[in-house]
Amino acid sequence: MWLPAFILDPLIRRKMRLAETPLDRFRVRIARTTAEYQDAFRLLHVAYVFQGIESIGDHEMRITPQHVLPESTVFVAYEGKKIVGTMTVTLDSPSGLPLDKDYPEHLAALRQKGARLVEFGSLAVVQRCWHSGVTNLLNIAAHQWSRNVCHATHCVVGTHPRAHPVYRAAYAFRRLGRARLHAELNAPVLGMVYNLKKTERHIARHYKKLMGSGLRPIEHFRGAALACIEIPTHMASHELARWKMPRDVFQELFFKRSSRMSSLDPATRRYLTELRSRQTLELDRSTGSEARAIASTMAAVGPVFADSPGLRLLPIVG
């Protein structure tokens, strides 16, 4: 049954129970080890297979092209030693965002207006933890990171059209046009965007009940620390590189345990050569054609991308 937004949206926000999010059951942190990344990518793959939008893969991991770039930060949520959720925040770069494949004209228009974009994506939560508060914690962590570390002005997402009322009611997302067929998955996608400042006003207005910390939710979205979210709440831009994927993890995941490197588009591959060191990308020839292709790219091209307005190139991170 269809309900108008002024009736439906308060019901959705009440069901979220943001103030009741447990602060002692789950831990959210940035993935750093091979095991943590693999947990995240396997959970994501299982979730997409469960929804029928991806086929079972040889390596049982879902890794997007953006995951190989240092602008992507993978958040993982654990209950004890078991992963229960994951989300990726990708800062805009000359390589673009995942949603560029579906809404290129809309994202271009936002950039033209001076927006500094991040994309929330690769969200998955184990079924037994649906409506348990895991997604709330991941959203708080992602917003903190986008606001205080990436210094973003706008966040974009690509979601199933049926989820539109939830994103609108919860965080004041608005549509980026009509739903389309996803560029890679067997599913429709609806592009949405929120302005961080407007969303914070929305959160302050609609979520006034205190959380278990004794603070309103908006204080944590703006950066007030929660012990269960183990990420820096503020950081200078030059410190960002040390939170990116370590060299040994990069090589293990993308050369040895998956074929992600061999399927990168040329633009992403060229951009990657500007950001990762030769030691990371020039592996022994025995590791396969992916390493040779990257090494060949590095030898053939010089600097490709200029630092465009609104986009910040990250330093080489290993």
C-alpha positions in Angstrom: 0.0 0.0 0.0 1.3 3.4 -1.0 1.7 6.0 1.8 2.7 9.6 1.4 6.1 10.6 2.6 4.8 12.7 5.6 3.3 9.5 7.0 5.8 6.8 5.8 9.1 8.6 6.7 8.4 9.0 10.4 7.5 5.3 10.5 10.8 4.4 8.9 12.9 6.6 11.2 11.1 5.0 14.2 11.9 1.5 13.0 15.6 2.4 12.7 15.9 2.9 16.5 19.0 4.9 16.0 19.2 5.9 19.7 18.9 2.3 20.7 21.9 1.1 18.7 23.9 -1.2 21.0 27.3 0.3 21.8 28.8 -2.8 23.4 28.0 -5.6 21.0 29.8 -4.8 17.8 33.1 -3.2 16.8 33.6 -1.2 13.6 37.1 -0.5 12.2 39.0 0.0 9.0 40.1 -3.2 7.3 43.9 -3.6 7.5 44.8 -7.2 7.2 44.3 -9.7 4.4 41.9 -11.6 6.6 39.8 -8.6 7.3 39.6 -7.6 3.6 38.8 -11.1 2.6 36.1 -11.3 5.2 34.5 -8.1 3.8 34.7 -9.2 0.1 33.4 -12.7 0.8 30.5 -11.3 2.9 29.7 -8.9 0.1 29.8 -11.7 -2.5 27.5 -13.9 -0.5 25.0 -11.1 0.0 24.9 -10.3 -3.7 24.5 -14.0 -4.6 21.7 -14.3 -2.0 19.9 -11.4 -3.6 20.3 -13.0 -7.0 22.2 -10.1 -8.5 25.6 -11.8 -8.9 26.7 -15.3 -9.8 28.9 -17.5 -7.6 32.5 -16.6 -8.5 35.6 -18.7 -8.6 37.2 -16.8 -5.7 34.0 -16.2 -3.8 34.9 -12.5 -3.3 33.3 -9.3 -4.7 36.0 -6.8 -5.4 35.2 -3.7 -7.4 37.7 -1.7 -9.5 37.6 1.1 -6.9 38.8 -1.4 -4.2 42.3 -1.4 -5.7 42.6 2.4 -5.3 43.8 4.1 -2.2 40.8 6.4 -2.2 38.6 3.5 -1.0 38.3 2.7 2.7 36.7 -0.6 3.7 34.9 -0.6 7.0 34.3 -3.9 8.7 32.0 -4.7 11.7 32.7 -7.6 14.0 30.8 -9.4 16.7 33.6 -11.0 18.6 35.7 -12.7 15.9 32.9 -13.0 13.3 32.3 -10.4 10.6 28.7 -9.2 10.6 28.9 -6.2 8.2 30.9 -4.1 5.8 30.7 -0.9 3.9 33.2 0.9 1.6 33.6 4.7 1.3 35.3 5.9 -1.9 36.6 9.4 -2.2 36.3 10.9 -5.7 39.4 10.9 -7.9 40.4 11.2 -11.5 39.5 7.6 -11.8 35.9 8.4 -10.9 33.4 6.6 -8.7 31.5 3.4 -9.2 28.2 5.3 -9.8 29.8 7.1 -12.7 29.0 4.0 -14.8 25.3 4.5 -14.2 24.9 8.2 -13.7 27.8 9.9 -15.4 26.0 13.1 -16.3 24.6 13.6 -12.8 27.9 13.2 -11.1 29.6 15.4 -13.7 27.0 18.1 -12.9 27.7 17.9 -9.2 31.4 18.2 -9.7 30.9 21.2 -12.0 29.1 22.9 -9.1 32.2 22.3 -6.9 30.9 19.3 -5.0 33.6 17.1 -3.3 32.1 13.6 -3.6 32.3 10.4 -1.8 30.4 7.2 -2.6 29.0 4.8 0.0 28.8 1.3 -1.4 29.6 -2.4 -1.1 27.2 -2.6 1.9 26.4 -6.0 3.3 25.2 -7.2 6.7 24.7 -10.9 7.8 21.0 -11.7 7.9 20.9 -12.5 11.6 22.1 -9.0 12.3 19.6 -7.1 10.2 17.9 -4.5 12.3 20.4 -5.0 15.1 22.2 -1.7 14.8 25.2 -2.8 12.7 24.1 -0.7 9.7 23.6 2.3 12.0 27.2 2.0 13.3 28.5 1.6 9.8 26.6 4.7 8.7 28.0 6.8 11.6 31.5 5.6 10.8 31.2 6.3 7.1 29.7 9.8 7.7 32.4 10.7 10.2 35.1 9.6 7.8 33.6 11.4 4.8 33.1 14.6 6.8 36.3 14.9 8.9 38.9 12.9 6.9 37.7 13.1 3.3 36.2 16.6 3.7 33.4 15.7 1.4 30.4 18.0 0.7 28.2 15.3 -0.9 27.7 11.6 -0.7 26.2 9.5 -3.5 24.9 5.9 -3.4 23.5 3.4 -5.9 20.7 1.4 -4.4 17.7 -0.7 -5.4 14.7 1.6 -6.3 12.7 -0.1 -3.5 15.1 1.3 -0.9 14.4 4.9 -2.0 12.0 5.7 0.8 14.4 4.4 3.5 17.3 6.5 2.3 15.1 9.5 1.9 13.5 9.2 5.4 16.7 8.1 7.2 19.3 10.6 5.9 17.6 13.0 3.4 18.9 11.4 0.3 17.4 12.7 -3.0 17.1 11.0 -6.4 19.7 11.6 -9.1 17.1 10.9 -11.8 15.2 7.7 -12.8 16.2 4.2 -12.0 18.4 2.4 -14.5 19.7 -1.1 -15.2 23.0 -1.5 -13.3 26.1 -1.4 -15.5 27.4 -4.6 -14.0 24.8 -6.4 -11.9 21.6 -8.1 -12.8 19.4 -5.5 -11.0 18.0 -2.0 -11.4 19.8 0.8 -9.6 18.7 4.2 -8.4 21.3 6.9 -7.9 20.9 9.1 -4.8 22.8 11.9 -3.2 22.9 13.8 0.1 24.5 17.1 1.0 26.4 16.4 4.3 25.4 19.7 5.9 21.7 19.3 5.0 21.8 15.7 6.2 23.3 16.7 9.5 20.4 19.2 10.0 18.0 16.4 9.1 19.6 14.1 11.7 19.6 16.8 14.4 15.9 17.5 13.7 14.6 14.0 13.6 16.8 12.0 16.0 16.7 13.8 19.3 16.7 10.9 21.7 20.0 10.3 23.5 22.1 7.2 22.6 23.7 4.9 25.2 26.7 7.3 25.2 24.6 10.1 26.6 24.9 12.1 23.4 22.4 12.7 20.6 23.1 10.8 17.4 24.1 14.0 15.5 27.1 14.5 17.9 28.5 11.2 16.8 27.8 11.8 13.1 29.8 15.0 13.4 32.7 13.2 15.1 32.2 12.6 18.8 34.0 9.4 19.5 32.3 6.0 20.2 34.4 3.3 21.8 32.9 0.7 19.4 33.9 2.7 16.3 37.7 2.3 16.2 38.6 4.9 13.6 40.2 8.4 13.7 37.5 11.0 14.1 39.8 13.8 12.6 42.9 13.6 10.6 45.2 15.8 8.5 45.2 15.0 4.8 48.8 14.0 4.8 48.0 11.2 7.3 45.4 9.6 5.2 47.9 7.5 3.2 48.9 5.4 6.2 45.3 4.0 6.4 45.3 2.7 2.9 45.8 -1.0 2.0 49.3 -2.2 2.9 51.6 -3.5 0.1 51.6 -7.1 1.2 47.8 -7.2 1.5 47.4 -5.5 -1.9 49.6 -8.1 -3.6 48.0 -11.0 -1.8 44.4 -10.0 -2.6 44.7 -8.6 -6.1 47.4 -10.7 -7.6 47.3 -14.0 -5.8 43.8 -14.5 -4.6 41.8 -12.8 -7.3 42.1 -11.7 -11.0 40.9 -8.2 -10.2 44.0 -6.5 -11.7 43.6 -8.2 -15.1 40.1 -6.8 -15.5 40.8 -3.1 -14.7 39.9 -0.7 -17.4 42.8 1.2 -19.0 42.0 4.5 -17.3 41.9 3.0 -13.8 45.1 1.0 -14.5 46.9 4.2 -15.6 45.7 6.1 -12.5 46.8 3.2 -10.3 50.3 3.5 -11.6 50.4 7.0 -10.4 49.5 6.0 -6.8 51.2 2.7 -6.0 54.9 2.2 -6.0 56.8 0.1 -8.5 57.6 -2.4 -5.7 53.9 -3.0 -5.2 53.0 -3.3 -8.9 56.1 -4.9 -10.4 55.8 -8.4 -9.0 57.8 -11.4 -10.0 56.9 -12.7 -13.5 55.7 -15.9 -12.0 52.7 -14.2 -10.5 51.0 -14.0 -13.9 49.9 -11.8 -16.7 48.3 -9.1 -14.4 51.7 -8.2 -13.0 53.3 -8.0 -16.4 50.4 -5.9 -17.7 50.8 -3.4 -14.9 54.6 -3.3 -15.3 54.1 -2.7 -19.0 51.7 0.2 -18.3 54.1 1.8 -15.9 56.9 1.7 -18.5 54.7 3.0 -21.3 53.0 6.0 -19.6 54.1 9.0 -17.7 51.9 11.2 -15.5 48.4 10.9 -16.9 46.1 12.8 -14.6 46.3 16.4 -13.4 45.0 17.4 -10.1 41.5 18.6 -11.1 39.4 21.1 -9.2 37.7 19.3 -6.3 39.9 16.2 -6.7 42.9 15.5 -4.5 45.6 13.1 -5.6 46.8 10.9 -2.8 50.5 10.3 -2.3 52.1 7.0 -3.2 51.3 4.7 -0.4 53.4 1.6 -1.1 
